[in-house]
Amino acid sequence: MTQNVEPMTADHCCSCFGNSSLQFADMTDISAWHPVSLTPKKQINVSIGSGYPQDWSGDLLALGVFEGDLPSKEGSLSGCLATLDASLDGAIEDIIQTYEFKGKEGSQQAVRVGGKIKNVVLIGLGKVEDAALEAKWGLSLFQTLGAAAAAAAKTTKARTLALALTQLPPVDEGEASGKAANGLLHAIYETSRFKSSETGPKLESAELLFGGKDGAAAVQRAQAFVAGATLTRYLVEAPPNVCTPAHLAQAAEEIAESAPDVYQLKVLEKADCEALKMGLYLGVAEASALPPKFIHLTYTGAGEIKRRVGIVGKGLTFDSGGYNIKAGAGSMIEMMKIDMGGSGAVLGAAKTLALLKPEGIEVHFVIAACENMVAGGGMRPGDILVASNGKTVEINNTDAEGRLTLADALLYVQNQGQLDAVVDIATLTGACMIALGPAIAGLYGSSDAAAEAVH
């Protein structure tokens, strides 16, 4: 048996409920039921303490140990280690003997001891004569010390931490404490904002038992840099249905509002960019359902301006490749939320300046934020677009979109007065990762002096 059913339109359907039209919720917008903040819920209190390790009480004591502080096979502990060992009923001697701990750089060993100090971790720092604030490659010795302490804090679920050295090497003590704080705060970070049940480290406070009179200022500076890096991490790790062009503009707005005495924000909408004839940028953005946001955040330090700099970040919040779509194994299309990494770094730097407020400089942070998608109105291979300076550009590959958005952004920033330098930061090509690997960034400069200044 067949039955004729009258087709039901959206208006017809809604009329059953007294509505004149049907509206669908955007189910890809998770912010409606999963609010996303740009600032951490919890701030770890890092401070410079005084006193000796044996006098401290709390969850975890992390002790940086140089090779020369340890006795030979026939010798016994002396100095700081002997005093601490006596207060912990031989726990230090037990770690050294049981685990054959020798203080080699990169080594560490933790044990639970109970009492007023619940856990102790010994962190090897190598030879004291090799200790330096800057490493020839990678993190400094003191950053790795802080990172190792953070790892132990996660393992032991410590809420309170003290970090000490068995001796002070011949380096600036304040700078050393700042490096250690930097390593600690970077390493304690965990990505958990988008989990159903947000988790994170238990650590609430960290006390550095070294640093001297300059330690507090060095730690404060480290916290400013970590705050900027954390914002960058928040933006880059966010899924593309959260980190949209509007989300980047929101981040810039929050930075400007946090330091209105030094920041001014201008966000150019599509019509504004059309008026400036940004054909390359708008050509990339055309296929997206999300409107582009051209962000111009200006920092003006107190006092006489002696240096003006432009910093431009690539802001492709998702890159499908366009008609030259990323497809097949190795295309990494599922990772293309990271194509706004340059803009994330730019906003992170802006966040750090908002906290440090250096004098005598003017910085123009510029981001041409948009998506590179596929649609009937989008740019095609073979199209010719016109840049804001009138130069024509033929599109041979729609997946080479980053240089198009950056071209109009760089032209824009060059018109912001007489700049001493312009730096652009971009995930421009996967060829860089193939050539240099995942841990090294490519650096190009108009001169050796400019490249060295950035380095």
C-alpha positions as CSV (number, residue, x, y, z in Angstrom):
1,M,0.0,0.0,0.0
2,T,1.2,3.4,-0.9
3,Q,0.5,6.7,0.8
4,N,0.9,10.2,-0.6
5,V,2.6,12.5,1.8
6,E,2.5,16.2,1.3
7,P,6.1,17.6,1.3
8,M,6.7,19.7,4.4
9,T,8.7,22.9,4.1
10,A,10.6,24.5,6.9
11,D,7.9,27.2,7.1
12,H,5.2,24.6,7.2
13,C,6.9,22.6,9.8
14,C,7.5,25.7,12.0
15,S,3.9,26.8,11.7
16,C,3.0,23.8,13.7
17,F,4.7,25.5,16.6
18,G,3.6,29.0,15.9
19,N,7.0,30.0,14.4
20,S,7.3,31.7,11.0
21,S,10.8,30.4,10.3
22,L,13.2,27.6,11.3
23,Q,16.6,28.4,12.8
24,F,19.3,25.8,13.2
25,A,22.0,26.0,15.9
26,D,25.6,26.0,14.7
27,M,26.6,22.6,16.2
28,T,30.2,23.3,15.4
29,D,30.4,26.2,17.8
30,I,31.4,24.5,21.0
31,S,31.7,27.8,22.9
32,A,27.9,27.8,23.4
33,W,28.1,24.9,25.9
34,H,31.9,24.7,26.6
35,P,33.1,28.3,27.5
36,V,36.7,28.9,26.4
37,S,38.8,31.3,28.4
38,L,42.1,32.9,27.2
39,T,43.6,33.0,30.7
40,P,44.5,30.1,33.0
41,K,42.0,29.3,35.8
42,K,44.8,28.9,38.2
43,Q,48.0,30.8,38.6
44,I,51.0,29.2,40.3
45,N,52.6,31.4,42.8
46,V,56.4,31.5,42.3
47,S,58.5,33.4,44.8
48,I,62.0,33.8,46.0
49,G,62.4,32.2,49.5
50,S,65.1,32.4,52.1
51,G,66.6,29.9,54.5
52,Y,68.1,26.4,54.0
53,P,66.5,23.4,52.3
54,Q,66.5,21.4,55.6
55,D,64.4,24.1,57.2
56,W,61.7,24.0,54.5
57,S,58.5,22.0,54.9
58,G,56.1,21.0,52.2
59,D,55.2,18.4,49.5
60,L,58.3,18.3,47.4
61,L,61.9,19.5,47.7
62,A,63.8,19.6,44.4
63,L,67.6,19.8,44.8
64,G,69.9,20.6,42.0
65,V,73.1,18.7,42.6
66,F,76.5,19.1,40.8
67,E,78.8,16.2,40.3
68,G,81.5,17.6,42.6
69,D,79.0,17.8,45.5
70,L,78.9,14.0,45.7
71,P,81.5,12.0,47.6
72,S,83.7,9.3,46.2
73,K,82.9,5.7,47.0
74,E,84.9,5.8,50.2
75,G,83.9,9.3,51.1
76,S,80.9,10.7,53.1
77,L,78.5,13.5,52.4
78,S,79.5,17.0,53.4
79,G,78.2,20.5,53.4
80,C,74.6,21.1,52.4
81,L,74.0,17.5,51.4
82,A,75.2,16.2,54.8
83,T,73.0,18.7,56.7
84,L,70.0,17.8,54.7
85,D,70.7,14.1,54.9
86,A,70.8,14.3,58.7
87,S,67.4,16.1,58.8
88,L,65.9,13.5,56.6
89,D,67.2,10.4,58.5
90,G,69.7,9.4,55.8
91,A,67.3,9.7,52.8
92,I,69.9,11.6,50.7
93,E,72.6,9.0,51.3
94,D,70.1,6.3,50.5
95,I,69.2,7.9,47.1
96,I,72.8,8.2,46.1
97,Q,73.8,4.7,47.1
98,T,70.7,2.8,46.1
99,Y,70.2,4.4,42.7
100,E,73.9,5.2,42.1
101,F,73.0,8.8,41.6
102,K,76.1,10.6,40.3
103,G,74.8,14.1,39.5
104,K,75.1,13.7,35.7
105,E,73.3,16.4,33.8
106,G,69.8,15.3,32.9
107,S,69.6,12.6,35.6
108,Q,67.1,12.7,38.5
109,Q,65.8,10.5,41.2
110,A,62.9,11.0,43.5
111,V,61.8,9.2,46.7
112,R,59.1,9.6,49.3
113,V,60.5,10.4,52.7
114,G,57.5,11.5,54.8
115,G,57.8,13.9,57.7
116,K,57.8,17.7,57.2
117,I,59.2,17.2,53.6
118,K,57.1,14.5,52.0
119,N,59.2,13.9,48.8
120,V,62.7,14.7,47.7
121,V,64.1,14.7,44.1
122,L,67.8,15.0,43.3
123,I,68.4,16.6,39.9
124,G,71.8,16.2,38.3
125,L,73.4,19.4,36.9
126,G,76.7,18.0,35.7
127,K,80.0,19.8,36.3
128,V,79.7,23.1,38.1
129,E,82.4,24.7,35.9
130,D,80.2,24.0,32.9
131,A,77.2,25.7,34.3
132,A,76.0,28.6,32.2
133,L,72.9,30.8,31.8
134,E,72.7,30.1,28.1
135,A,73.2,26.8,26.4
136,K,75.0,26.3,23.1
137,W,71.9,24.4,22.0
138,G,68.4,24.1,23.5
139,L,67.4,25.0,27.0
140,S,69.7,26.4,29.6
141,L,70.8,24.3,32.5
142,F,68.6,26.3,34.8
143,Q,65.5,25.9,32.6
144,T,66.0,22.2,32.5
145,L,66.4,22.3,36.3
146,G,63.0,24.0,36.6
147,A,61.4,21.6,34.1
148,A,62.7,18.6,36.0
149,A,61.2,20.0,39.2
150,A,57.9,20.4,37.4
151,A,58.0,16.8,36.2
152,A,58.6,15.6,39.7
153,A,55.8,17.8,41.0
154,K,53.4,16.1,38.6
155,T,54.5,12.7,39.5
156,T,54.2,13.2,43.2
157,K,51.0,15.4,42.9
158,A,52.7,18.0,44.9
159,R,50.9,21.2,45.8
160,T,53.9,22.9,47.3
161,L,57.4,22.9,45.9
162,A,60.8,24.2,46.9
163,L,63.7,24.4,44.5
164,A,67.3,24.7,45.8
165,L,70.9,24.3,44.7
166,T,73.7,22.5,46.6
167,Q,76.0,25.4,45.6
168,L,75.8,28.6,43.6
169,P,77.8,28.3,40.3
170,P,79.7,31.3,39.0
171,V,76.7,32.9,37.2
172,D,74.3,35.7,38.0
173,E,72.1,34.3,40.7
174,G,69.1,36.4,39.9
175,E,69.2,35.4,36.2
176,A,69.6,31.8,37.2
177,S,66.4,31.9,39.3
178,G,64.5,33.6,36.5
179,K,65.6,30.8,34.1
180,A,64.6,28.1,36.6
181,A,61.1,29.8,37.0
182,N,60.7,29.9,33.3
183,G,61.5,26.2,32.9
184,L,59.2,25.3,35.8
185,L,56.2,27.2,34.6
186,H,56.6,26.1,31.0
187,A,56.9,22.4,32.0
188,I,54.0,22.4,34.5
189,Y,51.6,23.3,31.7
190,E,49.2,20.7,30.5
191,T,46.7,20.8,27.7
192,S,43.3,19.9,29.2
193,R,40.9,22.8,28.4
194,F,38.9,20.8,25.9
195,K,38.6,17.5,27.9
196,S,35.2,16.6,29.3
197,S,36.6,16.9,32.8
198,E,39.3,19.4,32.8
199,T,42.3,18.2,34.8
200,G,45.7,19.7,35.5
201,P,48.7,19.8,37.8
202,K,48.1,20.1,41.5
203,L,51.0,22.5,42.1
204,E,49.9,25.8,43.7
205,S,53.2,27.4,44.9
206,A,56.9,27.1,44.2
207,E,59.6,28.7,46.3
208,L,63.1,29.2,44.8
209,L,65.6,29.0,47.6
210,F,68.1,31.0,45.6
211,G,68.0,34.2,43.5
212,G,69.5,36.9,45.7
213,K,68.4,40.5,45.6
214,D,67.6,40.4,41.9
215,G,65.7,37.1,42.0
216,A,62.2,38.6,42.5
217,A,62.5,40.9,39.4
218,A,63.9,38.0,37.3
219,V,61.0,35.7,38.3
220,Q,58.5,38.4,37.5
221,R,60.1,38.8,34.1
222,A,60.0,35.1,33.6
223,Q,56.3,35.0,34.5
224,A,55.6,37.7,31.9
225,F,57.2,35.6,29.1
226,V,55.4,32.5,30.3
227,A,52.1,34.3,30.2
228,G,52.7,35.3,26.6
229,A,53.8,31.7,25.7
230,T,50.7,30.3,27.4
231,L,48.4,32.5,25.4
232,T,50.2,31.3,22.3
233,R,49.7,27.7,23.4
234,Y,46.0,28.4,24.1
235,L,45.4,29.8,20.6
236,V,47.5,27.2,18.7
237,E,46.0,24.1,20.6
238,A,42.4,25.3,20.2
239,P,40.3,23.5,17.6
240,P,39.4,25.5,14.5
241,N,35.8,25.8,15.6
242,V,37.0,27.8,18.6
243,C,40.1,29.7,17.3
244,T,38.4,31.5,14.5
245,P,39.4,35.0,13.1
246,A,37.0,36.5,15.6
247,H,38.6,34.6,18.4
248,L,42.0,36.0,17.5
249,A,40.4,39.5,17.5
250,Q,39.0,38.8,20.9
251,A,42.5,37.8,22.2
252,A,43.8,41.1,20.9
253,E,41.0,43.0,22.5
254,E,41.7,41.4,25.9
255,I,45.3,42.4,25.6
256,A,44.4,45.9,24.8
257,E,41.9,46.2,27.6
258,S,44.5,44.8,30.1
259,A,46.9,47.7,29.4
260,P,44.9,50.6,27.9
261,D,47.8,53.0,28.8
262,V,50.1,51.4,26.2
263,Y,47.8,49.7,23.7
264,Q,45.4,50.8,21.0
265,L,43.4,48.2,18.9
266,K,42.0,48.5,15.4
267,V,40.1,45.6,13.8
268,L,39.4,46.1,10.1
269,E,36.3,44.4,8.8
270,K,35.9,43.1,5.3
271,A,34.5,46.4,4.0
272,D,37.5,48.2,5.5
273,C,39.9,45.9,3.7
274,E,38.0,46.3,0.5
275,A,38.5,50.1,0.8
276,L,42.2,49.5,1.2
277,K,42.1,47.2,-1.9
278,M,43.6,44.1,-0.1
279,G,42.8,41.8,-3.0
280,L,45.2,39.1,-2.0
281,Y,44.0,38.8,1.6
282,L,40.4,39.0,0.7
283,G,40.9,36.5,-2.2
284,V,42.0,33.9,0.3
285,A,39.2,34.7,2.8
286,E,36.4,34.7,0.1
287,A,35.4,31.0,0.4
288,S,35.0,31.0,4.1
289,A,31.6,31.4,5.9
290,L,33.5,33.3,8.6
291,P,34.3,36.9,8.1
292,P,37.9,37.9,8.0
293,K,39.4,40.1,10.8
294,F,42.4,42.3,10.0
295,I,43.9,43.0,13.4
296,H,46.2,46.0,14.2
297,L,47.3,46.2,17.8
298,T,49.7,49.1,18.6
299,Y,52.0,49.3,21.6
300,T,53.4,52.7,22.5
301,G,55.8,52.7,25.4
302,A,56.3,55.5,27.8
303,G,58.9,58.2,27.1
304,E,60.5,59.3,23.9
305,I,60.1,56.7,21.2
306,K,63.5,55.6,20.0
307,R,62.6,52.5,18.0
308,R,59.6,51.4,15.9
309,V,59.0,47.8,14.9
310,G,56.4,45.9,13.0
311,I,55.6,42.3,13.8
312,V,53.3,40.4,11.4
313,G,51.8,37.0,12.0
314,K,50.2,34.6,9.6
315,G,46.6,34.1,10.8
316,L,45.1,31.2,8.8
317,T,42.8,29.7,11.5
318,F,42.2,26.8,9.2
319,D,43.8,25.9,5.9
320,S,42.0,23.3,3.8
321,G,44.3,24.1,0.8
322,G,41.4,25.6,-1.2
323,Y,40.8,24.0,-4.6
324,N,44.3,22.5,-4.3
325,I,42.9,20.7,-1.3
326,K,45.1,18.9,1.2
327,A,44.3,15.3,0.5
328,G,45.9,11.9,1.1
329,A,48.4,10.6,3.6
330,G,50.8,13.2,4.8
331,S,48.6,16.2,3.9
332,M,48.1,17.0,7.6
333,I,44.8,18.6,6.9
334,E,43.6,17.5,10.4
335,M,46.4,19.6,11.9
336,M,45.7,22.7,9.9
337,K,44.3,24.5,12.9
338,I,48.0,25.3,13.6
339,D,48.3,27.5,10.5
340,M,47.7,30.5,12.7
341,G,50.8,29.7,14.8
342,G,52.5,32.9,13.6
343,S,49.6,35.0,14.8
344,G,49.5,33.1,18.1
345,A,53.2,34.0,18.6
346,V,52.5,37.6,17.7
347,L,49.7,37.9,20.3
348,G,51.8,36.1,22.8
349,A,54.6,38.7,22.4
350,A,52.0,41.4,22.7
351,K,50.8,39.8,26.0
352,T,54.3,39.8,27.3
353,L,54.8,43.5,26.4
354,A,51.5,44.3,28.2
355,L,53.0,43.0,31.4
356,L,56.6,44.3,31.1
357,K,55.8,47.7,29.5
358,P,59.2,48.5,28.2
359,E,59.8,52.2,27.5
360,G,60.9,54.0,24.4
361,I,59.5,51.6,21.7
362,E,56.5,51.5,19.4
363,V,55.4,48.1,18.1
364,H,52.7,47.4,15.5
365,F,51.3,43.9,15.8
366,V,49.4,43.0,12.6
367,I,47.5,39.9,11.7
368,A,45.4,39.2,8.6
369,A,43.1,36.5,10.1
370,C,40.9,34.3,7.9
371,E,40.3,30.8,6.7
372,N,41.3,29.2,3.4
373,M,38.3,27.1,2.5
374,V,36.5,25.7,-0.6
375,A,33.4,27.3,-2.1
376,G,31.9,28.5,-5.4
377,G,33.0,32.1,-4.6
378,G,36.5,31.3,-3.6
379,M,39.7,31.8,-5.6
380,R,40.7,29.3,-8.2
381,P,44.0,28.1,-9.7
382,G,44.7,30.4,-12.6
383,D,42.9,33.4,-11.0
384,I,44.8,36.8,-11.0
385,L,44.4,38.9,-7.8
386,V,45.5,42.4,-7.1
387,A,47.5,43.4,-4.0
388,S,46.9,46.6,-2.1
389,N,49.8,48.3,-3.9
390,G,48.4,47.4,-7.3
391,K,50.7,44.5,-8.1
392,T,49.0,41.6,-9.9
393,V,49.5,38.0,-8.7
394,E,48.6,34.8,-10.6
395,I,47.4,32.0,-8.4
396,N,48.9,28.7,-9.5
397,N,48.2,26.9,-6.2
398,T,45.5,27.9,-3.8
399,D,47.4,26.1,-1.0
400,A,50.1,28.8,-1.2
401,E,47.7,31.2,0.6
402,G,50.0,32.3,3.4
403,R,52.2,34.5,1.3
404,L,49.1,36.2,-0.1
405,T,47.7,37.2,3.2
406,L,51.1,38.2,4.5
407,A,51.8,40.3,1.4
408,D,48.9,42.6,2.1
409,A,49.7,42.6,5.8
410,L,53.3,43.5,5.2
411,L,52.3,46.3,2.8
412,Y,49.9,47.6,5.5
413,V,52.5,47.6,8.3
414,Q,55.1,49.4,6.1
415,N,52.6,52.3,5.8
416,Q,52.5,52.8,9.6
417,G,55.3,55.3,9.6
418,Q,59.1,55.0,9.5
419,L,59.8,51.5,11.0
420,D,63.3,50.4,12.0
421,A,62.5,46.7,11.4
422,V,59.7,44.4,10.3
423,V,59.5,40.8,11.4
424,D,57.0,38.3,10.1
425,I,56.3,34.9,11.8
426,A,54.5,32.2,9.8
427,T,53.9,28.5,9.4
428,L,54.6,29.2,5.7
429,T,55.6,25.9,4.3
430,G,55.9,22.2,5.3
431,A,59.2,22.1,3.4
432,C,60.8,23.9,6.4
433,M,59.9,21.0,8.7
434,I,61.1,18.5,6.1
435,A,64.4,20.3,5.9
436,L,65.0,21.2,9.5
437,G,62.8,18.8,11.5
438,P,60.1,19.6,14.1
439,A,62.3,21.4,16.6
440,I,64.1,24.0,14.5
441,A,62.6,27.1,12.9
442,G,63.8,28.6,9.7
443,L,65.1,32.1,9.9
444,Y,65.5,34.4,6.9
445,G,66.7,38.0,7.0
446,S,67.4,40.9,4.7
447,S,70.9,41.1,6.3
448,D,73.1,39.1,8.6
449,A,72.7,41.9,11.2
450,A,68.9,41.7,11.1
451,A,68.9,37.9,11.4
452,E,71.3,38.0,14.3
453,A,69.2,40.6,16.1
454,V,66.1,38.3,15.8
455,H,68.2,35.3,16.9
